[in-house]
Structures are given as structure tokens and as C-alpha cells.
């Protein structure tokens, strides 16, 4: 795949000195929130054209606004003041027979927050994203290097080989994984928190990641940069032909159409404080952007809590596994001309009811779902009094077993294990507002969920106080509020800075 020296040097330049300060911090997003054809920026209130891998707060929805983002009860990203959402197109392997197999994402993402100022200015000139701010980086219809500042902001790193970064998908295997990278614009017009094309309210500075903002876009925002790793080495023995076999979910086999979306969910004052105070050379060698050195963003959400933040999909279609076609209407379009959006292929266009990660037994058995608890290895069982297991395990079978033994709690773990007890320790109980990572399908019914590794789906016999399943997700699929664009009064924070 062709690349230019400018593209090849971009990743190194991102973390090199780009102005008076090169401070930065990295927010680890430990896992995706969900994978779905949803994009509240480009397609608000509708099923999106292609599948996305989405990180961040569980306030994410098809028609979300800033208040909804801030209402998140959990996030897959570990800075507690950050309830933003970050997403990119999903990656697939194109099989020789024309089908498509989803590529596993390794972890979630690393989101870099970089203090890039105009030359001659200091951190006081740098601003947090305002409430309601959102933007898109990249061009999903591009299929060739356009040699623009925008195209310079996308590149790919092939880990495990001694090769330079490329501006398109590399034509060789990456033993350590394929890392996709995208830098977002940081020069803002100071007025609009969105625009009709979701780009015109922001532009890149003169060198994509640094340099000077142009006239009319002289409000410099904190810069963000996404790194996402894909396990492409799993397909190393399946390559065929002369070209590389991977394709993004919007039908892009080149990588030139890679793109990303951002919706601000920060507590704005906290982000501004971090920008103003986390400036002590958090760059290069020693610290390497360690978020633990940025006191305003601490304490971090634990890995366990971040991994337990999940959101059920609302579009009834298969995203994972091997598919006859990419989700939506996305034939592979290799270019070099611009891709043409497609429709009318029969793909789902209706937003359905979000899938539940539990079985509703309130009416049929008088039992309620409590949530996803923990069952820690090499310690006493969370529910230690009785147990059974088998390849025909279902939620109903487990509850019936515990009822028959005279117990009021039932728990399912690792797809085929069932445990019973009459009490639940507080340190093993589900955390309020956290859906939990009880995502393994039941061995006896693939439509039900039966816990996970060291995670237990907990049910309890209803008492006289009522019978109600816990609901720890922000089910924002069918928000009734429409989102309107464009102009807002200049934020008070910027007014004060400009005074």
C-alpha cells in the first residue's frame, strides 16, 4: 500500500514537541460499550448505514444529547468525569468465498488528550469541549490518498514487524495486531457545537496535529487522537490473492475512508482544570501520558467496572461471526473513485427494543433479576449452598433447581453452572448502575445469558415488596427528543478566558 513520508512520520510527530508544551494524557477505554449500526451524529434517530465499534458512556443512544451523555451510569473509559462516546467503523475479514468474518478488537481504545497550542501561546489559550459539542474526523467515502490535511490525520501501524506507518491498510500480516489511528480537528469557530456536515465548525491546524489555526477558527480546543487495536493475526493462514483481505464495515478495503466520531460527555469544568494543571512534561520518555499523574481525573474507574459497562443492541441483525454480507447496505467499493452510498438492500431499518441481558421470570416464576455479581476465583462461592451444571443449562432450569432445594437466591455462571443460596454478601452483589459482564450465552438456550468468567447472573425469589428486575442500562434507543443544531451562545468558560 503506498504511503508518503509525511504519513509515515505522523504517529511519531503526534507525540513529539508541537508547540510550547507537549503535555498529554491517555484515557484507557478497556472494552467496547457495544457494536451496532448506530451513529447519533450522522444519522440521529435512525439506524446507521454501517456498523460501529463504540466506546464510552452508556448514555449512548440513537438520538442522544449532552444531558443524556452526562446521565450515563457507567463508562468503558476509566476517567470518571468523562462520559463521552468515541466510535469507529468495525473491521471484517473478507473470506475467499465472499463472506465476511468479524475481526476481534483487542481491548477498547486508547484516547489521547494532547495539549497542542498555537506557537507562542500557553495552556491558558487551550479550551475544553463545550457542552453539546460533537464532530467527525475522516471521510468514509474516500478510497484513495487525497493528500489533504484531513487525510494526513489517518494512518495504520502494523505491530510485530519493522515497518513504517501507512496511510492505507497494509498489504502484509501484522503479528502483533493492526492499530488504527485517527487525529481529530482542534481549531473551532467558537460558536457552533455541531454543523450540518459535522465538520464545518472545526478544522485542522496547519500540520494536522499542531501548528497554527486559521482565521475564523482561532479557538483552540484540546486535541484528541484514537488508537484501536485489531487481532488480524488470527487470519494469517487465510490470506489469498495479491491484495490484503480486510475491509471496514462501510465497504472500504483501502483504509483511506477510515473515520471516527466524538460526542462530548465531559464535565466541562473538570476537563478544563485538567488542561490547565496537567502540564508538567507528561510526555515522551518517563511518564508517557500516564493519566495517574493528572490529579483532577482521579480516582480512575476500575478495569472491572469499565469492562462491566455494556449496552444491549437495538437493531435486530447479526454483527459478529461470519456473515454473507456486511451489515447494512455496504458492498465492497475499492475505488479509487469515491464510494457511492447504497440503500434498499433489505437490511433492517427499524430501531427495536434493546435486547435484555437477563430473563424476565417475574410473572412466570415470581423471581426477579438482581444484576451481574462477582464470584471470585479461589475464594468461597458467592452462593455456596447447592450447585448443579450441565450442557442443557437455562435460567429457568437453574431457578427450578434452587426452588427445589429450598433456596431464595439462584445464580448462573460460565454458561452451564448454577448455584444456590439464602444470602448474598454485599461485596459480591451487583454494583448499582453497572450492567456487568455477564455476557455468556446459556449452554441450553442461546437466547439467554448465564453469567461469565467469575461473573454470576443473580436472581432472587420475590418477597412481599414487589417483583421487579433491575435495569442498570440507559435505554436510549428511542429517545423522543429531536436534536437541533448549530449555534449556541459562546460558553461562559470561553468568555472568561477571552476577557
C-alpha positions as CSV (number, residue, x, y, z in Angstrom):
1,X,0.0,0.0,0.0
2,X,1.5,3.4,-0.9
3,X,2.5,5.9,1.7
4,X,4.1,9.3,1.9
5,X,6.9,10.3,4.2
6,X,4.5,12.7,5.9
7,X,2.1,9.9,6.6
8,X,4.8,7.6,7.7
9,X,6.1,10.1,10.3
10,X,2.7,11.2,11.6
11,X,2.4,8.9,14.6
12,X,5.8,9.9,15.8
13,X,5.0,13.6,15.2
14,X,1.8,13.2,17.2
15,X,3.8,12.7,20.4
16,X,6.7,14.9,19.6
17,X,7.0,18.5,20.6
18,X,4.5,20.5,18.7
19,X,4.5,23.9,20.5
20,X,5.4,25.4,23.8
21,X,4.1,22.4,25.6
22,X,3.7,18.7,24.6
23,X,1.9,17.5,27.7
24,X,-0.8,14.9,27.2
25,X,-2.6,12.1,28.9
26,X,-4.1,8.9,27.7
27,X,-7.6,7.6,28.7
28,X,-7.8,3.8,28.6
29,X,-11.2,2.6,27.4
30,X,-11.0,-1.0,28.4
31,X,-13.6,-2.5,26.1
32,X,-16.4,-1.6,23.7
33,X,-19.7,-0.4,25.0
34,X,-21.5,-2.1,22.1
35,X,-21.2,-2.9,18.4
36,X,-24.1,-1.7,16.3
37,X,-25.3,0.3,13.3
38,X,-25.8,3.4,15.4
39,X,-24.5,6.9,14.8
40,X,-26.3,9.8,16.7
41,X,-24.1,12.3,14.9
42,X,-24.5,11.4,11.3
43,X,-27.8,9.5,11.5
44,X,-29.7,10.8,14.6
45,X,-32.9,8.8,15.3
46,X,-32.2,6.3,12.6
47,X,-30.3,3.0,12.0
48,X,-26.9,4.0,10.7
49,X,-25.6,3.0,7.3
50,X,-22.8,0.8,8.7
51,X,-21.6,-1.0,11.9
52,X,-19.6,0.8,14.5
53,X,-17.4,-0.2,17.5
54,X,-18.5,2.2,20.2
55,X,-16.7,3.1,23.5
56,X,-17.7,5.3,26.4
57,X,-20.7,6.1,28.5
58,X,-23.9,4.0,28.4
59,X,-26.0,7.2,27.8
60,X,-25.2,6.5,24.2
61,X,-28.3,6.4,22.1
62,X,-29.7,6.9,18.6
63,X,-30.8,10.4,19.4
64,X,-28.6,11.5,22.3
65,X,-27.8,14.9,23.6
66,X,-25.3,16.2,26.2
67,X,-27.7,15.7,29.1
68,X,-28.2,12.1,28.1
69,X,-24.4,11.6,27.9
70,X,-23.9,13.0,31.3
71,X,-26.7,10.7,32.6
72,X,-24.6,7.7,31.9
73,X,-24.5,5.3,34.9
74,X,-21.1,3.8,33.7
75,X,-18.5,4.1,31.1
76,X,-16.0,1.8,29.4
77,X,-13.4,4.7,29.6
78,X,-11.8,5.0,33.0
79,X,-11.8,8.8,33.7
80,X,-15.0,9.2,35.8
81,X,-15.6,12.8,34.6
82,X,-15.6,11.6,31.0
83,X,-18.9,10.2,29.9
84,X,-18.2,10.9,26.2
85,X,-18.6,8.4,23.4
86,X,-16.0,7.5,20.8
87,X,-16.6,5.3,17.8
88,X,-15.1,4.0,14.6
89,X,-16.2,1.6,11.8
90,X,-15.8,-2.1,12.7
91,X,-13.3,-4.3,10.8
92,X,-14.1,-7.6,8.9
93,X,-12.0,-10.2,7.1
94,X,-13.3,-10.8,3.6
95,X,-13.3,-14.6,3.1
96,X,-12.3,-16.1,-0.3
97,X,-16.0,-17.2,-0.9
98,X,-17.2,-13.6,-0.5
99,X,-18.5,-13.8,3.1
100,X,-17.2,-11.6,5.9
101,X,-15.9,-12.6,9.4
102,X,-15.8,-10.0,12.2
103,X,-12.3,-9.2,13.5
104,X,-11.9,-9.1,17.3
105,X,-11.0,-5.8,18.8
106,X,-8.2,-6.1,21.4
107,X,-9.4,-4.2,24.4
108,X,-11.3,-1.0,23.6
109,X,-9.3,2.1,22.8
110,X,-6.6,4.5,24.0
111,X,-7.8,8.1,23.7
112,X,-5.0,10.6,23.8
113,X,-5.8,14.1,25.1
114,X,-2.9,16.3,23.8
115,X,-2.2,20.0,24.7
116,X,-1.4,21.4,21.3
117,X,-1.4,25.2,21.3
118,X,-0.7,27.7,18.6
119,X,3.0,28.7,18.6
120,X,3.7,31.4,21.1
121,X,0.7,30.6,23.3
122,X,0.4,28.7,26.5
123,X,-2.2,26.4,28.2
124,X,-4.4,29.4,29.0
125,X,-5.3,29.6,25.3
126,X,-6.5,25.9,25.2
127,X,-10.1,25.1,25.9
128,X,-12.2,22.1,26.9
129,X,-15.0,20.9,24.6
130,X,-18.2,22.8,25.4
131,X,-21.5,21.2,26.3
132,X,-23.2,19.6,23.3
133,X,-20.0,19.5,21.2
134,X,-19.6,16.8,18.6
135,X,-17.6,16.2,15.5
136,X,-16.5,13.7,12.8
137,X,-12.9,13.1,11.6
138,X,-12.1,11.3,8.3
139,X,-14.0,10.8,5.1
140,X,-15.9,7.5,4.8
141,X,-16.4,7.8,1.0
142,X,-12.7,8.3,0.3
143,X,-10.9,5.4,-1.4
144,X,-7.5,7.0,-2.2
145,X,-5.0,9.3,-0.6
146,X,-6.3,12.8,-1.2
147,X,-3.1,14.4,0.1
148,X,-5.0,16.8,2.3
149,X,-4.5,17.7,6.0
150,X,-7.6,15.6,6.7
151,X,-6.1,12.5,5.1
152,X,-2.9,13.0,6.9
153,X,-4.8,12.5,10.2
154,X,-5.5,8.8,9.5
155,X,-2.8,6.1,9.5
156,X,-2.1,2.5,10.4
157,X,0.6,0.8,12.4
158,X,1.4,-2.9,11.8
159,X,2.7,-4.2,15.1
160,X,5.2,-7.0,15.2
161,X,7.0,-6.0,12.0
162,X,9.7,-3.5,11.4
163,X,7.7,-1.3,9.0
164,X,6.7,2.4,8.9
165,X,3.1,3.5,9.4
166,X,0.9,3.6,6.3
167,X,-1.9,5.8,5.2
168,X,-3.9,2.8,3.9
169,X,-4.4,-0.7,5.1
170,X,-1.0,-2.5,4.9
171,X,-0.6,-5.4,2.4
172,X,1.1,-7.8,4.9
173,X,0.2,-9.5,8.1
174,X,0.6,-7.8,11.5
175,X,1.6,-10.4,14.1
176,X,1.1,-8.0,17.0
177,X,-2.2,-6.7,15.6
178,X,-3.3,-3.8,13.4
179,X,-3.5,-0.5,15.1
180,X,-5.8,2.0,13.5
181,X,-5.2,5.7,14.3
182,X,-7.0,8.9,13.8
183,X,-6.4,12.5,14.8
184,X,-9.4,15.0,15.2
185,X,-9.6,18.7,14.3
186,X,-8.8,21.1,17.1
187,X,-9.5,24.5,15.7
188,X,-13.1,25.7,16.5
189,X,-15.1,28.6,15.2
190,X,-16.0,29.3,18.9
191,X,-19.8,29.3,18.2
192,X,-21.2,26.1,16.7
193,X,-21.1,22.9,18.7
194,X,-22.1,21.0,15.5
195,X,-22.7,21.7,11.8
196,X,-24.7,20.1,9.0
197,X,-21.8,18.0,7.8
198,X,-20.4,17.7,11.4
199,X,-17.1,19.0,10.3
200,X,-17.5,22.7,9.2
201,X,-17.5,24.1,12.7
202,X,-13.9,22.7,13.2
203,X,-10.8,22.5,11.1
204,X,-7.3,21.1,11.5
205,X,-4.4,23.3,12.3
206,X,-1.7,23.7,9.7
207,X,0.0,20.4,10.4
208,X,-3.0,18.2,11.3
209,X,-1.8,17.7,14.9
210,X,0.0,21.0,15.5
211,X,0.8,24.4,14.0
212,X,-1.5,27.4,13.7
213,X,-5.2,27.6,13.5
214,X,-6.6,29.6,10.5
215,X,-8.6,32.8,10.8
216,X,-12.2,32.3,11.9
217,X,-11.2,29.1,13.8
218,X,-9.0,30.7,16.4
219,X,-10.5,28.9,19.4
220,X,-8.0,26.1,20.1
221,X,-9.6,23.0,21.7
222,X,-7.8,20.1,23.4
223,X,-6.7,17.7,20.7
224,X,-7.9,14.1,20.7
225,X,-6.4,11.1,19.0
226,X,-7.7,7.5,18.9
227,X,-5.7,4.3,18.9
228,X,-7.6,1.0,18.4
229,X,-6.0,-2.5,18.0
230,X,-7.5,-5.3,15.9
231,X,-6.5,-9.0,16.2
232,X,-5.7,-9.5,12.4
233,X,-3.1,-12.2,13.1
234,X,-5.9,-14.7,13.7
235,X,-6.4,-14.7,9.9
236,X,-2.8,-15.1,8.9
237,X,-3.3,-18.5,7.3
238,X,-6.3,-17.4,5.3
239,X,-4.8,-14.7,3.1
240,X,-5.4,-15.2,-0.6
241,X,-4.7,-13.4,-3.9
242,X,-2.4,-10.4,-4.2
243,X,-4.2,-7.8,-2.0
244,X,-4.8,-7.5,1.7
245,X,-8.2,-9.2,2.8
246,X,-9.6,-6.8,5.4
247,X,-12.5,-4.4,4.9
248,X,-14.1,-1.8,7.1
249,X,-17.8,-2.1,7.8
250,X,-18.7,0.7,5.3
251,X,-17.2,-1.4,2.4
252,X,-13.8,0.2,2.5
253,X,-10.9,-2.2,1.7
254,X,-8.4,0.6,1.3
255,X,-8.4,2.3,4.7
256,X,-8.5,5.8,3.1
257,X,-12.1,6.0,4.3
258,X,-11.4,5.3,7.9
259,X,-13.1,7.8,10.2
260,X,-14.2,8.4,13.7
261,X,-17.0,10.2,15.7
262,X,-16.9,12.0,19.0
263,X,-19.7,13.2,21.3
264,X,-18.7,15.2,24.3
265,X,-19.9,13.9,27.7
266,X,-17.2,15.5,29.9
267,X,-17.9,17.5,33.0
268,X,-16.5,20.6,31.2
269,X,-15.1,22.3,34.3
270,X,-13.1,19.1,35.2
271,X,-11.7,18.8,31.7
272,X,-10.7,22.5,31.7
273,X,-9.0,22.0,35.1
274,X,-7.0,19.0,33.7
275,X,-6.0,21.1,30.7
276,X,-4.8,23.9,32.9
277,X,-3.0,21.9,35.5
278,X,-1.7,18.6,34.0
279,X,1.1,20.4,32.1
280,X,4.3,19.1,33.9
281,X,6.0,17.4,30.9
282,X,3.7,14.4,30.8
283,X,5.3,13.4,27.5
284,X,7.9,11.2,25.9
285,X,10.2,9.0,28.0
286,X,9.4,8.8,31.7
287,X,5.7,9.4,32.1
288,X,4.3,8.8,28.6
289,X,1.0,10.4,29.2
290,X,0.2,8.5,32.4
291,X,-3.3,9.5,33.4
292,X,-2.5,8.6,37.0
293,X,-0.4,11.8,37.1
294,X,-3.3,14.0,36.3
295,X,-4.9,14.6,39.7
296,X,-8.2,16.2,38.5
297,X,-9.1,13.0,36.6
298,X,-8.6,10.7,39.6
299,X,-9.5,8.3,41.0
300,X,-9.9,6.1,37.9
301,X,-12.8,3.7,37.3
302,X,-11.5,0.2,37.9
303,X,-10.9,-2.1,34.9
304,X,-13.6,-4.4,36.3
305,X,-16.2,-1.6,36.4
306,X,-15.2,-0.3,32.9
307,X,-15.4,-3.8,31.4
308,X,-18.8,-4.4,33.0
309,X,-20.3,-1.3,31.3
310,X,-22.2,-2.8,28.3
311,X,-25.3,-1.7,26.4
312,X,-27.6,-4.1,24.6
313,X,-28.1,-3.7,20.9
314,X,-31.4,-2.4,19.5
315,X,-31.1,-3.3,15.8
316,X,-32.1,-6.9,15.1
317,X,-29.2,-8.1,13.0
318,X,-26.1,-10.1,13.2
319,X,-22.8,-8.1,13.6
320,X,-20.4,-10.8,14.8
321,X,-19.3,-14.1,13.3
322,X,-19.3,-15.0,9.6
323,X,-21.9,-13.0,7.5
324,X,-23.0,-13.3,3.9
325,X,-22.7,-9.5,3.6
326,X,-21.5,-6.6,5.7
327,X,-24.2,-5.2,8.0
328,X,-26.4,-2.7,6.2
329,X,-26.1,-2.0,2.5
330,X,-22.3,-1.9,2.1
331,X,-20.9,-3.6,-0.9
332,X,-17.1,-3.5,-1.1
333,X,-16.1,-0.4,-3.1
334,X,-12.3,-0.4,-3.7
335,X,-12.1,2.9,-5.6
336,X,-10.0,4.8,-6.5
337,X,-13.1,7.0,-7.1
338,X,-15.3,8.0,-4.2
339,X,-17.7,5.4,-2.9
340,X,-21.4,5.7,-3.5
341,X,-23.8,5.3,-0.6
342,X,-26.2,2.4,-1.1
343,X,-29.7,1.6,0.2
344,X,-32.6,-0.7,-0.4
345,X,-30.8,-4.0,0.1
346,X,-33.3,-5.3,2.7
347,X,-31.2,-4.6,5.7
348,X,-33.1,-3.7,8.9
349,X,-34.0,0.0,9.2
350,X,-36.1,-0.1,12.4
351,X,-34.8,0.6,15.9
352,X,-36.2,-2.2,18.1
353,X,-36.4,-2.8,21.8
354,X,-33.0,-3.2,23.3
355,X,-32.0,-6.8,24.0
356,X,-32.2,-7.7,27.7
357,X,-29.2,-9.4,29.3
358,X,-31.5,-11.3,31.6
359,X,-34.6,-13.4,31.5
360,X,-37.9,-12.0,32.9
361,X,-39.2,-14.5,35.4
362,X,-41.3,-12.1,37.4
363,X,-44.7,-13.3,36.1
364,X,-43.8,-16.9,35.3
365,X,-41.9,-17.9,38.5
366,X,-42.1,-14.9,40.9
367,X,-38.3,-14.3,40.7
368,X,-36.5,-11.1,39.9
369,X,-33.2,-10.3,38.3
370,X,-30.7,-8.6,40.6
371,X,-27.9,-7.9,38.2
372,X,-24.4,-9.2,37.5
373,X,-22.4,-10.0,40.6
374,X,-18.9,-11.4,41.2
375,X,-17.8,-14.9,42.1
376,X,-14.1,-14.6,42.7
377,X,-11.8,-17.5,41.9
378,X,-10.1,-19.3,44.8
379,X,-12.4,-17.9,47.4
380,X,-15.7,-19.1,48.9
381,X,-18.6,-19.2,46.4
382,X,-21.0,-16.3,46.2
383,X,-23.9,-18.8,46.5
384,X,-22.3,-21.8,48.2
385,X,-25.2,-23.9,49.4
386,X,-26.1,-26.0,46.3
387,X,-24.8,-26.4,42.8
388,X,-25.5,-28.1,39.5
389,X,-24.2,-27.9,35.9
390,X,-24.9,-29.3,32.5
391,X,-25.0,-28.7,28.8
392,X,-28.7,-28.1,29.0
393,X,-28.5,-25.2,31.5
394,X,-31.0,-22.4,31.2
395,X,-32.1,-19.6,33.6
396,X,-35.4,-21.4,34.2
397,X,-33.6,-24.7,34.9
398,X,-31.3,-23.1,37.5
399,X,-34.2,-21.3,39.3
400,X,-36.2,-24.5,39.4
401,X,-33.3,-26.4,40.8
402,X,-32.8,-23.8,43.6
403,X,-36.5,-23.7,44.4
404,X,-36.5,-27.5,44.7
405,X,-33.7,-27.2,47.2
406,X,-35.5,-24.5,49.2
407,X,-33.2,-21.6,48.4
408,X,-34.2,-18.0,47.6
409,X,-31.2,-17.0,45.5
410,X,-30.1,-18.5,42.2
411,X,-27.0,-17.6,40.2
412,X,-25.6,-18.7,36.8
413,X,-22.0,-18.7,35.8
414,X,-19.8,-19.7,32.8
415,X,-22.8,-20.7,30.6
416,X,-23.6,-24.0,32.2
417,X,-23.1,-23.7,36.0
418,X,-25.9,-23.0,38.6
419,X,-25.5,-22.0,42.3
420,X,-28.0,-21.5,45.1
421,X,-28.1,-19.8,48.5
422,X,-30.2,-17.9,51.0
423,X,-28.0,-14.8,51.4
424,X,-25.8,-12.5,49.3
425,X,-22.7,-10.8,50.6
426,X,-22.6,-7.0,49.9
427,X,-19.1,-7.3,48.3
428,X,-20.4,-9.9,45.8
429,X,-23.6,-8.1,44.9
430,X,-24.1,-6.2,41.6
431,X,-22.9,-2.6,41.6
432,X,-25.7,-0.1,41.2
433,X,-25.8,1.4,37.7
434,X,-23.4,-1.2,36.3
435,X,-24.8,-3.8,33.9
436,X,-21.9,-6.1,34.4
437,X,-20.1,-8.5,32.1
438,X,-22.5,-11.5,32.4
439,X,-22.4,-12.0,28.7
440,X,-22.1,-15.7,28.1
441,X,-25.0,-17.4,26.4
442,X,-26.6,-20.2,28.3
443,X,-25.5,-23.7,27.3
444,X,-29.1,-24.9,26.9
445,X,-30.6,-21.7,25.3
446,X,-28.6,-19.3,23.2
447,X,-31.3,-16.7,23.7
448,X,-30.5,-16.4,27.4
449,X,-27.5,-15.2,29.3
450,X,-25.8,-17.2,32.0
451,X,-23.0,-15.2,33.7
452,X,-19.4,-15.2,32.6
453,X,-15.9,-16.0,34.0
454,X,-16.1,-15.0,37.7
455,X,-19.3,-13.2,36.9
456,X,-22.7,-14.5,38.1
457,X,-26.2,-13.7,36.8
458,X,-28.2,-13.3,40.0
459,X,-31.9,-14.0,40.6
460,X,-33.9,-13.7,43.8
461,X,-37.3,-15.0,44.9
462,X,-39.7,-12.1,45.1
463,X,-40.9,-11.1,48.5
464,X,-43.9,-9.0,49.6
465,X,-42.3,-5.8,48.5
466,X,-43.0,-6.5,44.8
467,X,-41.2,-8.2,41.9
468,X,-39.1,-6.1,39.6
469,X,-36.0,-6.7,37.5
470,X,-33.1,-4.3,38.0
471,X,-32.5,-2.1,35.0
472,X,-29.0,-0.6,35.0
473,X,-28.7,0.5,31.4
474,X,-29.6,3.8,29.9
475,X,-32.0,2.6,27.3
476,X,-31.8,5.5,24.9
477,X,-32.7,3.8,21.7
478,X,-35.9,5.6,21.1
479,X,-35.4,9.0,22.6
480,X,-38.4,11.2,21.8
481,X,-36.4,14.4,21.8
482,X,-35.2,15.6,18.5
483,X,-31.7,17.1,18.4
484,X,-31.2,20.5,16.8
485,X,-28.0,22.0,15.5
486,X,-26.0,24.6,15.4
487,X,-25.4,27.8,17.3
488,X,-25.1,28.3,21.0
489,X,-24.0,31.3,23.0
490,X,-20.3,31.3,23.5
491,X,-19.7,29.3,26.7
492,X,-19.1,31.3,29.8
493,X,-15.8,29.5,30.3
494,X,-14.6,30.9,27.0
495,X,-16.0,34.3,27.8
496,X,-13.9,34.4,31.0
497,X,-10.8,33.3,29.2
498,X,-11.2,35.8,26.5
499,X,-11.8,38.7,28.9
